[in-house]
């Protein structure tokens, strides 16, 4: 009888330790999940800023202004333009 009680007590202690371990691991994984979700949100915010910056740099007026000022480009004269019919 004492042997079976000791065995049952041992099984109960092992089950309790397994439950504590499982809860600890679940909390640790949940904390890690929240941290990664925050990182994902920060990356999405940065992606949105980069897209806005790219669209700003790619505007026609900005490209034309830079071509005129930095590269010294200007539109071709009407006499130097050729139209090719297919």
PDB file of N, CA, C and O in Angstrom, chain B, residues numbered from 101:
ATOM      1  N   UNK B 101       0.822  -1.195   0.000  1.00  0.00           N
ATOM      2  CA  UNK B 101       0.000   0.000   0.000  1.00  0.00           C
ATOM      3  C   UNK B 101       0.867   1.261   0.000  1.00  0.00           C
ATOM      4  O   UNK B 101       0.596   2.206  -0.741  1.00  0.00           O
ATOM      5  N   UNK B 102       1.909   1.271   0.832  1.00  0.00           N
ATOM      6  CA  UNK B 102       2.782   2.435   0.898  1.00  0.00           C
ATOM      7  C   UNK B 102       3.520   2.613  -0.423  1.00  0.00           C
ATOM      8  O   UNK B 102       3.776   3.732  -0.868  1.00  0.00           O
ATOM      9  N   UNK B 103       3.850   1.496  -1.030  1.00  0.00           N
ATOM     10  CA  UNK B 103       4.551   1.555  -2.314  1.00  0.00           C
ATOM     11  C   UNK B 103       3.672   2.199  -3.389  1.00  0.00           C
ATOM     12  O   UNK B 103       4.140   3.044  -4.152  1.00  0.00           O
ATOM     13  N   UNK B 104       2.416   1.805  -3.447  1.00  0.00           N
ATOM     14  CA  UNK B 104       1.503   2.377  -4.446  1.00  0.00           C
ATOM     15  C   UNK B 104       1.219   3.856  -4.156  1.00  0.00           C
ATOM     16  O   UNK B 104       1.090   4.652  -5.086  1.00  0.00           O
ATOM     17  N   UNK B 105       1.121   4.228  -2.871  1.00  0.00           N
ATOM     18  CA  UNK B 105       0.920   5.643  -2.523  1.00  0.00           C
ATOM     19  C   UNK B 105       2.127   6.475  -2.929  1.00  0.00           C
ATOM     20  O   UNK B 105       1.978   7.577  -3.459  1.00  0.00           O
ATOM     21  N   UNK B 106       3.319   5.951  -2.680  1.00  0.00           N
ATOM     22  CA  UNK B 106       4.538   6.663  -3.085  1.00  0.00           C
ATOM     23  C   UNK B 106       4.589   6.814  -4.600  1.00  0.00           C
ATOM     24  O   UNK B 106       4.953   7.875  -5.107  1.00  0.00           O
ATOM     25  N   UNK B 107       4.225   5.758  -5.326  1.00  0.00           N
ATOM     26  CA  UNK B 107       4.196   5.812  -6.794  1.00  0.00           C
ATOM     27  C   UNK B 107       3.198   6.861  -7.280  1.00  0.00           C
ATOM     28  O   UNK B 107       3.503   7.643  -8.181  1.00  0.00           O
ATOM     29  N   UNK B 108       2.011   6.877  -6.685  1.00  0.00           N
ATOM     30  CA  UNK B 108       0.997   7.861  -7.075  1.00  0.00           C
ATOM     31  C   UNK B 108       1.444   9.287  -6.734  1.00  0.00           C
ATOM     32  O   UNK B 108       1.186  10.221  -7.493  1.00  0.00           O
ATOM     33  N   UNK B 109       2.108   9.447  -5.600  1.00  0.00           N
ATOM     34  CA  UNK B 109       2.642  10.763  -5.233  1.00  0.00           C
ATOM     35  C   UNK B 109       3.716  11.202  -6.223  1.00  0.00           C
ATOM     36  O   UNK B 109       3.760  12.364  -6.625  1.00  0.00           O
ATOM     37  N   UNK B 110       4.570  10.282  -6.608  1.00  0.00           N
ATOM     38  CA  UNK B 110       5.613  10.585  -7.593  1.00  0.00           C
ATOM     39  C   UNK B 110       5.006  10.987  -8.934  1.00  0.00           C
ATOM     40  O   UNK B 110       5.464  11.937  -9.570  1.00  0.00           O
ATOM     41  N   UNK B 111       3.980  10.267  -9.358  1.00  0.00           N
ATOM     42  CA  UNK B 111       3.297  10.599 -10.616  1.00  0.00           C
ATOM     43  C   UNK B 111       2.638  11.975 -10.509  1.00  0.00           C
ATOM     44  O   UNK B 111       2.701  12.758 -11.458  1.00  0.00           O
ATOM     45  N   UNK B 112       2.020  12.278  -9.396  1.00  0.00           N
ATOM     46  CA  UNK B 112       1.369  13.578  -9.213  1.00  0.00           C
ATOM     47  C   UNK B 112       2.391  14.708  -9.224  1.00  0.00           C
ATOM     48  O   UNK B 112       2.144  15.762  -9.809  1.00  0.00           O
ATOM     49  N   UNK B 113       3.540  14.494  -8.578  1.00  0.00           N
ATOM     50  CA  UNK B 113       4.595  15.525  -8.571  1.00  0.00           C
ATOM     51  C   UNK B 113       5.140  15.728  -9.977  1.00  0.00           C
ATOM     52  O   UNK B 113       5.357  16.863 -10.400  1.00  0.00           O
ATOM     53  N   UNK B 114       5.362  14.643 -10.699  1.00  0.00           N
ATOM     54  CA  UNK B 114       5.853  14.760 -12.078  1.00  0.00           C
ATOM     55  C   UNK B 114       4.847  15.486 -12.974  1.00  0.00           C
ATOM     56  O   UNK B 114       5.230  16.304 -13.810  1.00  0.00           O
ATOM     57  N   UNK B 115       3.576  15.184 -12.797  1.00  0.00           N
ATOM     58  CA  UNK B 115       2.538  15.889 -13.575  1.00  0.00           C
ATOM     59  C   UNK B 115       2.513  17.370 -13.231  1.00  0.00           C
ATOM     60  O   UNK B 115       2.355  18.213 -14.114  1.00  0.00           O
ATOM     61  N   UNK B 116       2.668  17.688 -11.961  1.00  0.00           N
ATOM     62  CA  UNK B 116       2.684  19.098 -11.551  1.00  0.00           C
ATOM     63  C   UNK B 116       3.892  19.817 -12.142  1.00  0.00           C
ATOM     64  O   UNK B 116       3.771  20.944 -12.622  1.00  0.00           O
ATOM     65  N   UNK B 117       5.054  19.171 -12.110  1.00  0.00           N
ATOM     66  CA  UNK B 117       6.248  19.785 -12.698  1.00  0.00           C
ATOM     67  C   UNK B 117       6.102  19.958 -14.210  1.00  0.00           C
ATOM     68  O   UNK B 117       6.535  20.971 -14.758  1.00  0.00           O
ATOM     69  N   UNK B 118       5.512  19.001 -14.874  1.00  0.00           N
ATOM     70  CA  UNK B 118       5.292  19.108 -16.317  1.00  0.00           C
ATOM     71  C   UNK B 118       4.335  20.253 -16.637  1.00  0.00           C
ATOM     72  O   UNK B 118       4.517  20.964 -17.625  1.00  0.00           O
ATOM     73  N   UNK B 119       3.311  20.427 -15.792  1.00  0.00           N
ATOM     74  CA  UNK B 119       2.363  21.529 -15.989  1.00  0.00           C
ATOM     75  C   UNK B 119       3.046  22.877 -15.806  1.00  0.00           C
ATOM     76  O   UNK B 119       2.824  23.800 -16.590  1.00  0.00           O
ATOM     77  N   UNK B 120       3.873  22.993 -14.777  1.00  0.00           N
ATOM     78  CA  UNK B 120       4.600  24.244 -14.538  1.00  0.00           C
ATOM     79  C   UNK B 120       5.535  24.547 -15.716  1.00  0.00           C
ATOM     80  O   UNK B 120       5.616  25.682 -16.185  1.00  0.00           O
ATOM     81  N   UNK B 121       6.232  23.518 -16.176  1.00  0.00           N
ATOM     82  CA  UNK B 121       7.144  23.704 -17.305  1.00  0.00           C
ATOM     83  C   UNK B 121       6.380  24.133 -18.564  1.00  0.00           C
ATOM     84  O   UNK B 121       6.815  25.037 -19.277  1.00  0.00           O
ATOM     85  N   UNK B 122       5.251  23.489 -18.832  1.00  0.00           N
ATOM     86  CA  UNK B 122       4.450  23.829 -20.017  1.00  0.00           C
ATOM     87  C   UNK B 122       3.929  25.261 -19.925  1.00  0.00           C
ATOM     88  O   UNK B 122       3.935  25.981 -20.923  1.00  0.00           O
ATOM     89  N   UNK B 123       3.481  25.684 -18.750  1.00  0.00           N
ATOM     90  CA  UNK B 123       2.997  27.062 -18.585  1.00  0.00           C
ATOM     91  C   UNK B 123       4.131  28.070 -18.768  1.00  0.00           C
ATOM     92  O   UNK B 123       3.949  29.112 -19.398  1.00  0.00           O
ATOM     93  N   UNK B 124       5.282  27.757 -18.223  1.00  0.00           N
ATOM     94  CA  UNK B 124       6.438  28.655 -18.372  1.00  0.00           C
ATOM     95  C   UNK B 124       6.820  28.799 -19.841  1.00  0.00           C
ATOM     96  O   UNK B 124       7.074  29.903 -20.322  1.00  0.00           O
ATOM     97  N   UNK B 125       6.857  27.676 -20.540  1.00  0.00           N
ATOM     98  CA  UNK B 125       7.220  27.723 -21.957  1.00  0.00           C
ATOM     99  C   UNK B 125       6.166  28.479 -22.765  1.00  0.00           C
ATOM    100  O   UNK B 125       6.512  29.225 -23.681  1.00  0.00           O
ATOM    101  N   UNK B 126       4.894  28.298 -22.442  1.00  0.00           N
ATOM    102  CA  UNK B 126       3.828  29.008 -23.155  1.00  0.00           C
ATOM    103  C   UNK B 126       3.954  30.517 -22.934  1.00  0.00           C
ATOM    104  O   UNK B 126       3.771  31.289 -23.875  1.00  0.00           O
ATOM    105  N   UNK B 127       4.259  30.946 -21.723  1.00  0.00           N
ATOM    106  CA  UNK B 127       4.433  32.379 -21.445  1.00  0.00           C
ATOM    107  C   UNK B 127       5.644  32.937 -22.169  1.00  0.00           C
ATOM    108  O   UNK B 127       5.598  34.043 -22.706  1.00  0.00           O
ATOM    109  N   UNK B 128       6.740  32.161 -22.183  1.00  0.00           N
ATOM    110  CA  UNK B 128       7.947  32.601 -22.870  1.00  0.00           C
ATOM    111  C   UNK B 128       7.693  32.764 -24.374  1.00  0.00           C
ATOM    112  O   UNK B 128       8.124  33.742 -24.985  1.00  0.00           O
ATOM    113  N   UNK B 129       6.991  31.796 -24.953  1.00  0.00           N
ATOM    114  CA  UNK B 129       6.681  31.865 -26.389  1.00  0.00           C
ATOM    115  C   UNK B 129       5.722  33.007 -26.693  1.00  0.00           C
ATOM    116  O   UNK B 129       5.842  33.658 -27.731  1.00  0.00           O
ATOM    117  N   UNK B 130       4.773  33.256 -25.799  1.00  0.00           N
ATOM    118  CA  UNK B 130       3.844  34.364 -26.013  1.00  0.00           C
ATOM    119  C   UNK B 130       4.582  35.696 -25.967  1.00  0.00           C
ATOM    120  O   UNK B 130       4.305  36.589 -26.768  1.00  0.00           O
ATOM    121  N   UNK B 131       5.528  35.833 -25.026  1.00  0.00           N
ATOM    122  CA  UNK B 131       6.325  37.060 -24.945  1.00  0.00           C
ATOM    123  C   UNK B 131       7.149  37.242 -26.210  1.00  0.00           C
ATOM    124  O   UNK B 131       7.254  38.350 -26.737  1.00  0.00           O
ATOM    125  N   UNK B 132       7.724  36.166 -26.689  1.00  0.00           N
ATOM    126  CA  UNK B 132       8.509  36.232 -27.927  1.00  0.00           C
ATOM    127  C   UNK B 132       7.627  36.590 -29.118  1.00  0.00           C
ATOM    128  O   UNK B 132       8.041  37.350 -29.993  1.00  0.00           O
ATOM    129  N   UNK B 133       6.421  36.049 -29.154  1.00  0.00           N
ATOM    130  CA  UNK B 133       5.477  36.367 -30.222  1.00  0.00           C
ATOM    131  C   UNK B 133       5.133  37.855 -30.219  1.00  0.00           C
ATOM    132  O   UNK B 133       5.126  38.496 -31.270  1.00  0.00           O
ATOM    133  N   UNK B 134       4.849  38.399 -29.042  1.00  0.00           N
ATOM    134  CA  UNK B 134       4.525  39.826 -28.947  1.00  0.00           C
ATOM    135  C   UNK B 134       5.703  40.694 -29.390  1.00  0.00           C
ATOM    136  O   UNK B 134       5.510  41.707 -30.062  1.00  0.00           O
ATOM    137  N   UNK B 135       6.913  40.303 -29.017  1.00  0.00           N
ATOM    138  CA  UNK B 135       8.107  41.060 -29.416  1.00  0.00           C
ATOM    139  C   UNK B 135       8.265  41.048 -30.945  1.00  0.00           C
ATOM    140  O   UNK B 135       8.575  42.073 -31.551  1.00  0.00           O
ATOM    141  N   UNK B 136       8.051  39.889 -31.552  1.00  0.00           N
ATOM    142  CA  UNK B 136       8.186  39.780 -33.011  1.00  0.00           C
ATOM    143  C   UNK B 136       7.062  40.533 -33.726  1.00  0.00           C
ATOM    144  O   UNK B 136       7.281  41.092 -34.800  1.00  0.00           O
ATOM    145  N   UNK B 137       5.869  40.553 -33.144  1.00  0.00           N
ATOM    146  CA  UNK B 137       4.780  41.326 -33.745  1.00  0.00           C
ATOM    147  C   UNK B 137       5.086  42.812 -33.693  1.00  0.00           C
ATOM    148  O   UNK B 137       4.773  43.539 -34.636  1.00  0.00           O
ATOM    149  N   UNK B 138       5.695  43.277 -32.605  1.00  0.00           N
ATOM    150  CA  UNK B 138       6.116  44.674 -32.522  1.00  0.00           C
ATOM    151  C   UNK B 138       7.179  44.990 -33.556  1.00  0.00           C
ATOM    152  O   UNK B 138       7.157  46.048 -34.184  1.00  0.00           O
ATOM    153  N   UNK B 139       8.111  44.060 -33.726  1.00  0.00           N
ATOM    154  CA  UNK B 139       9.154  44.247 -34.754  1.00  0.00           C
ATOM    155  C   UNK B 139       8.540  44.283 -36.149  1.00  0.00           C
ATOM    156  O   UNK B 139       8.949  45.081 -36.992  1.00  0.00           O
ATOM    157  N   UNK B 140       7.549  43.409 -36.392  1.00  0.00           N
ATOM    158  CA  UNK B 140       6.880  43.389 -37.681  1.00  0.00           C
ATOM    159  C   UNK B 140       6.170  44.719 -37.939  1.00  0.00           C
ATOM    160  O   UNK B 140       6.215  45.240 -39.054  1.00  0.00           O
ATOM    161  N   UNK B 141       5.524  45.263 -36.925  1.00  0.00           N
ATOM    162  CA  UNK B 141       4.836  46.545 -37.067  1.00  0.00           C
ATOM    163  C   UNK B 141       5.833  47.659 -37.375  1.00  0.00           C
ATOM    164  O   UNK B 141       5.564  48.525 -38.207  1.00  0.00           O
ATOM    165  N   UNK B 142       6.986  47.634 -36.702  1.00  0.00           N
ATOM    166  CA  UNK B 142       8.012  48.649 -36.968  1.00  0.00           C
ATOM    167  C   UNK B 142       8.528  48.536 -38.401  1.00  0.00           C
ATOM    168  O   UNK B 142       8.764  49.549 -39.059  1.00  0.00           O
ATOM    169  N   UNK B 143       8.702  47.308 -38.885  1.00  0.00           N
ATOM    170  CA  UNK B 143       9.162  47.117 -40.260  1.00  0.00           C
ATOM    171  C   UNK B 143       8.104  47.558 -41.265  1.00  0.00           C
ATOM    172  O   UNK B 143       8.435  48.124 -42.306  1.00  0.00           O
ATOM    173  N   UNK B 144       6.837  47.301 -40.959  1.00  0.00           N
ATOM    174  CA  UNK B 144       5.769  47.757 -41.858  1.00  0.00           C
ATOM    175  C   UNK B 144       5.704  49.285 -41.895  1.00  0.00           C
ATOM    176  O   UNK B 144       5.476  49.870 -42.954  1.00  0.00           O
ATOM    177  N   UNK B 145       5.905  49.929 -40.749  1.00  0.00           N
ATOM    178  CA  UNK B 145       5.935  51.394 -40.716  1.00  0.00           C
ATOM    179  C   UNK B 145       7.092  51.929 -41.552  1.00  0.00           C
ATOM    180  O   UNK B 145       6.934  52.885 -42.311  1.00  0.00           O
ATOM    181  N   UNK B 146       8.259  51.301 -41.404  1.00  0.00           N
ATOM    182  CA  UNK B 146       9.422  51.730 -42.180  1.00  0.00           C
ATOM    183  C   UNK B 146       9.193  51.515 -43.675  1.00  0.00           C
ATOM    184  O   UNK B 146       9.591  52.343 -44.494  1.00  0.00           O
ATOM    185  N   UNK B 147       8.553  50.404 -44.026  1.00  0.00           N
ATOM    186  CA  UNK B 147       8.242  50.121 -45.433  1.00  0.00           C
ATOM    187  C   UNK B 147       7.316  51.200 -46.000  1.00  0.00           C
ATOM    188  O   UNK B 147       7.510  51.652 -47.129  1.00  0.00           O
ATOM    189  N   UNK B 148       6.333  51.605 -45.239  1.00  0.00           N
ATOM    190  CA  UNK B 148       5.433  52.666 -45.689  1.00  0.00           C
ATOM    191  C   UNK B 148       6.172  53.982 -45.891  1.00  0.00           C
ATOM    192  O   UNK B 148       5.939  54.686 -46.873  1.00  0.00           O
ATOM    193  N   UNK B 149       7.072  54.315 -44.950  1.00  0.00           N
ATOM    194  CA  UNK B 149       7.873  55.542 -45.106  1.00  0.00           C
ATOM    195  C   UNK B 149       8.766  55.469 -46.338  1.00  0.00           C
ATOM    196  O   UNK B 149       8.914  56.453 -47.063  1.00  0.00           O
ATOM    197  N   UNK B 150       9.358  54.309 -46.574  1.00  0.00           N
ATOM    198  CA  UNK B 150      10.230  54.162 -47.742  1.00  0.00           C
ATOM    199  C   UNK B 150       9.440  54.260 -49.047  1.00  0.00           C
ATOM    200  O   UNK B 150       9.929  54.832 -50.022  1.00  0.00           O
ATOM    201  N   UNK B 151       8.238  53.713 -49.076  1.00  0.00           N
ATOM    202  CA  UNK B 151       7.411  53.831 -50.274  1.00  0.00           C
ATOM    203  C   UNK B 151       7.042  55.284 -50.528  1.00  0.00           C
ATOM    204  O   UNK B 151       7.056  55.741 -51.671  1.00  0.00           O
ATOM    205  N   UNK B 152       6.712  56.008 -49.469  1.00  0.00           N
ATOM    206  CA  UNK B 152       6.385  57.424 -49.610  1.00  0.00           C
ATOM    207  C   UNK B 152       7.603  58.201 -50.108  1.00  0.00           C
ATOM    208  O   UNK B 152       7.482  59.064 -50.978  1.00  0.00           O
ATOM    209  N   UNK B 153       8.761  57.896 -49.559  1.00  0.00           N
ATOM    210  CA  UNK B 153       9.991  58.567 -49.981  1.00  0.00           C
ATOM    211  C   UNK B 153      10.296  58.270 -51.449  1.00  0.00           C
ATOM    212  O   UNK B 153      10.701  59.160 -52.197  1.00  0.00           O
ATOM    213  N   UNK B 154      10.099  57.018 -51.855  1.00  0.00           N
ATOM    214  CA  UNK B 154      10.347  56.651 -53.247  1.00  0.00           C
ATOM    215  C   UNK B 154       9.380  57.379 -54.182  1.00  0.00           C
ATOM    216  O   UNK B 154       9.784  57.861 -55.241  1.00  0.00           O
ATOM    217  N   UNK B 155       8.123  57.456 -53.799  1.00  0.00           N
ATOM    218  CA  UNK B 155       7.165  58.142 -54.662  1.00  0.00           C
ATOM    219  C   UNK B 155       7.478  59.633 -54.741  1.00  0.00           C
ATOM    220  O   UNK B 155       7.229  60.269 -55.765  1.00  0.00           O
ATOM    221  N   UNK B 156       8.025  60.191 -53.658  1.00  0.00           N
ATOM    222  CA  UNK B 156       8.413  61.607 -53.671  1.00  0.00           C
ATOM    223  C   UNK B 156       9.582  61.829 -54.621  1.00  0.00           C
ATOM    224  O   UNK B 156       9.586  62.784 -55.397  1.00  0.00           O
ATOM    225  N   UNK B 157      10.569  60.946 -54.559  1.00  0.00           N
ATOM    226  CA  UNK B 157      11.744  61.098 -55.425  1.00  0.00           C
ATOM    227  C   UNK B 157      11.434  60.814 -56.890  1.00  0.00           C
ATOM    228  O   UNK B 157      12.149  61.291 -57.772  1.00  0.00           O
ATOM    229  N   UNK B 158      10.392  60.052 -57.162  1.00  0.00           N
ATOM    230  CA  UNK B 158      10.091  59.658 -58.526  1.00  0.00           C
ATOM    231  C   UNK B 158       9.084  60.580 -59.215  1.00  0.00           C
ATOM    232  O   UNK B 158       8.640  60.266 -60.319  1.00  0.00           O
ATOM    233  N   UNK B 159       8.714  61.691 -58.609  1.00  0.00           N
ATOM    234  CA  UNK B 159       7.752  62.581 -59.272  1.00  0.00           C
ATOM    235  C   UNK B 159       8.375  63.203 -60.513  1.00  0.00           C
ATOM    236  O   UNK B 159       9.573  63.482 -60.558  1.00  0.00           O
ATOM    237  N   UNK B 160       7.539  63.410 -61.509  1.00  0.00           N
ATOM    238  CA  UNK B 160       8.003  63.930 -62.793  1.00  0.00           C
ATOM    239  C   UNK B 160       8.655  65.307 -62.627  1.00  0.00           C
ATOM    240  O   UNK B 160       9.697  65.575 -63.226  1.00  0.00           O
ATOM    241  N   UNK B 161       8.055  66.166 -61.829  1.00  0.00           N
ATOM    242  CA  UNK B 161       8.594  67.513 -61.674  1.00  0.00           C
ATOM    243  C   UNK B 161       9.975  67.493 -61.024  1.00  0.00           C
ATOM    244  O   UNK B 161      10.845  68.272 -61.412  1.00  0.00           O
ATOM    245  N   UNK B 162      10.189  66.629 -60.058  1.00  0.00           N
ATOM    246  CA  UNK B 162      11.499  66.548 -59.400  1.00  0.00           C
ATOM    247  C   UNK B 162      12.556  66.025 -60.361  1.00  0.00           C
ATOM    248  O   UNK B 162      13.673  66.541 -60.397  1.00  0.00           O
ATOM    249  N   UNK B 163      12.210  65.004 -61.139  1.00  0.00           N
ATOM    250  CA  UNK B 163      13.166  64.451 -62.099  1.00  0.00           C
ATOM    251  C   UNK B 163      13.509  65.489 -63.163  1.00  0.00           C
ATOM    252  O   UNK B 163      14.671  65.637 -63.542  1.00  0.00           O
ATOM    253  N   UNK B 164      12.498  66.205 -63.642  1.00  0.00           N
ATOM    254  CA  UNK B 164      12.744  67.232 -64.657  1.00  0.00           C
ATOM    255  C   UNK B 164      13.618  68.356 -64.088  1.00  0.00           C
ATOM    256  O   UNK B 164      14.524  68.838 -64.768  1.00  0.00           O
ATOM    257  N   UNK B 165      13.352  68.773 -62.851  1.00  0.00           N
ATOM    258  CA  UNK B 165      14.146  69.821 -62.210  1.00  0.00           C
ATOM    259  C   UNK B 165      15.600  69.390 -62.066  1.00  0.00           C
ATOM    260  O   UNK B 165      16.507  70.174 -62.345  1.00  0.00           O
ATOM    261  N   UNK B 166      15.830  68.163 -61.637  1.00  0.00           N
ATOM    262  CA  UNK B 166      17.198  67.675 -61.488  1.00  0.00           C
ATOM    263  C   UNK B 166      17.892  67.549 -62.837  1.00  0.00           C
ATOM    264  O   UNK B 166      19.085  67.830 -62.943  1.00  0.00           O
ATOM    265  N   UNK B 167      17.171  67.134 -63.860  1.00  0.00           N
ATOM    266  CA  UNK B 167      17.763  67.019 -65.198  1.00  0.00           C
ATOM    267  C   UNK B 167      18.192  68.391 -65.700  1.00  0.00           C
ATOM    268  O   UNK B 167      19.247  68.528 -66.319  1.00  0.00           O
ATOM    269  N   UNK B 168      17.387  69.388 -65.439  1.00  0.00           N
ATOM    270  CA  UNK B 168      17.738  70.741 -65.894  1.00  0.00           C
ATOM    271  C   UNK B 168      18.902  71.323 -65.076  1.00  0.00           C
ATOM    272  O   UNK B 168      19.853  71.860 -65.644  1.00  0.00           O
ATOM    273  N   UNK B 169      18.824  71.214 -63.752  1.00  0.00           N
ATOM    274  CA  UNK B 169      19.811  71.876 -62.891  1.00  0.00           C
ATOM    275  C   UNK B 169      21.138  71.119 -62.823  1.00  0.00           C
ATOM    276  O   UNK B 169      22.195  71.722 -63.007  1.00  0.00           O
ATOM    277  N   UNK B 170      21.102  69.838 -62.568  1.00  0.00           N
ATOM    278  CA  UNK B 170      22.338  69.100 -62.345  1.00  0.00           C
ATOM    279  C   UNK B 170      22.975  68.590 -63.628  1.00  0.00           C
ATOM    280  O   UNK B 170      24.199  68.546 -63.744  1.00  0.00           O
ATOM    281  N   UNK B 171      22.156  68.209 -64.579  1.00  0.00           N
ATOM    282  CA  UNK B 171      22.701  67.630 -65.808  1.00  0.00           C
ATOM    283  C   UNK B 171      22.716  68.615 -66.973  1.00  0.00           C
ATOM    284  O   UNK B 171      23.289  68.327 -68.024  1.00  0.00           O
ATOM    285  N   UNK B 172      22.090  69.773 -66.789  1.00  0.00           N
ATOM    286  CA  UNK B 172      22.067  70.774 -67.857  1.00  0.00           C
ATOM    287  C   UNK B 172      21.244  70.338 -69.060  1.00  0.00           C
ATOM    288  O   UNK B 172      21.513  70.773 -70.179  1.00  0.00           O
ATOM    289  N   UNK B 173      20.266  69.503 -68.854  1.00  0.00           N
ATOM    290  CA  UNK B 173      19.436  69.016 -69.972  1.00  0.00           C
ATOM    291  C   UNK B 173      18.321  70.016 -70.250  1.00  0.00           C
ATOM    292  O   UNK B 173      17.903  70.768 -69.370  1.00  0.00           O
ATOM    293  N   UNK B 174      17.855  70.005 -71.482  1.00  0.00           N
ATOM    294  CA  UNK B 174      16.727  70.843 -71.882  1.00  0.00           C
ATOM    295  C   UNK B 174      15.936  70.114 -72.950  1.00  0.00           C
ATOM    296  O   UNK B 174      16.454  69.196 -73.587  1.00  0.00           O
ATOM    297  N   UNK B 175      14.681  70.510 -73.156  1.00  0.00           N
ATOM    298  CA  UNK B 175      13.865  69.824 -74.175  1.00  0.00           C
ATOM    299  C   UNK B 175      14.476  70.035 -75.562  1.00  0.00           C
ATOM    300  O   UNK B 175      15.094  71.071 -75.806  1.00  0.00           O
ATOM    301  N   UNK B 176      14.314  69.077 -76.471  1.00  0.00           N
ATOM    302  CA  UNK B 176      14.860  69.241 -77.821  1.00  0.00           C
ATOM    303  C   UNK B 176      14.107  70.330 -78.589  1.00  0.00           C
ATOM    304  O   UNK B 176      12.930  70.591 -78.339  1.00  0.00           O
ATOM    305  N   UNK B 177      14.799  70.939 -79.503  1.00  0.00           N
ATOM    306  CA  UNK B 177      14.169  71.972 -80.333  1.00  0.00           C
ATOM    307  C   UNK B 177      13.247  71.291 -81.337  1.00  0.00           C
ATOM    308  O   UNK B 177      13.496  70.157 -81.745  1.00  0.00           O
ATOM    309  N   UNK B 178      12.186  71.980 -81.733  1.00  0.00           N
ATOM    310  CA  UNK B 178      11.220  71.361 -82.641  1.00  0.00           C
ATOM    311  C   UNK B 178      11.850  70.885 -83.955  1.00  0.00           C
ATOM    312  O   UNK B 178      11.408  69.880 -84.511  1.00  0.00           O
ATOM    313  N   UNK B 179      12.830  71.556 -84.444  1.00  0.00           N
ATOM    314  CA  UNK B 179      13.445  71.149 -85.707  1.00  0.00           C
ATOM    315  C   UNK B 179      14.314  69.913 -85.577  1.00  0.00           C
ATOM    316  O   UNK B 179      14.654  69.298 -86.588  1.00  0.00           O
ATOM    317  N   UNK B 180      14.681  69.534 -84.374  1.00  0.00           N
ATOM    318  CA  UNK B 180      15.540  68.393 -84.170  1.00  0.00           C
ATOM    319  C   UNK B 180      14.760  67.143 -83.726  1.00  0.00           C
ATOM    320  O   UNK B 180      15.351  66.133 -83.344  1.00  0.00           O
ATOM    321  N   UNK B 181      13.449  67.232 -83.782  1.00  0.00           N
ATOM    322  CA  UNK B 181      12.593  66.120 -83.368  1.00  0.00           C
ATOM    323  C   UNK B 181      12.089  65.411 -84.621  1.00  0.00           C
ATOM    324  O   UNK B 181      11.610  66.051 -85.557  1.00  0.00           O
ATOM    325  N   UNK B 182      12.203  64.093 -84.628  1.00  0.00           N
ATOM    326  CA  UNK B 182      11.731  63.296 -85.764  1.00  0.00           C
ATOM    327  C   UNK B 182      10.657  62.328 -85.295  1.00  0.00           C
ATOM    328  O   UNK B 182      10.771  61.712 -84.236  1.00  0.00           O
ATOM    329  N   UNK B 183       9.611  62.206 -86.105  1.00  0.00           N
ATOM    330  CA  UNK B 183       8.535  61.257 -85.806  1.00  0.00           C
ATOM    331  C   UNK B 183       8.644  60.132 -86.823  1.00  0.00           C
ATOM    332  O   UNK B 183       8.694  60.385 -88.026  1.00  0.00           O
ATOM    333  N   UNK B 184       8.680  58.922 -86.360  1.00  0.00           N
ATOM    334  CA  UNK B 184       8.820  57.772 -87.240  1.00  0.00           C
ATOM    335  C   UNK B 184       7.490  57.038 -87.262  1.00  0.00           C
ATOM    336  O   UNK B 184       6.979  56.615 -86.225  1.00  0.00           O
ATOM    337  N   UNK B 185       6.942  56.895 -88.455  1.00  0.00           N
ATOM    338  CA  UNK B 185       5.698  56.137 -88.618  1.00  0.00           C
ATOM    339  C   UNK B 185       6.022  54.653 -88.740  1.00  0.00           C
ATOM    340  O   UNK B 185       7.008  54.282 -89.376  1.00  0.00           O
ATOM    341  N   UNK B 186       5.200  53.806 -88.137  1.00  0.00           N
ATOM    342  CA  UNK B 186       5.471  52.352 -88.237  1.00  0.00           C
ATOM    343  C   UNK B 186       5.182  51.785 -89.607  1.00  0.00           C
ATOM    344  O   UNK B 186       5.363  50.588 -89.831  1.00  0.00           O
TER     345      UNK B 186
END
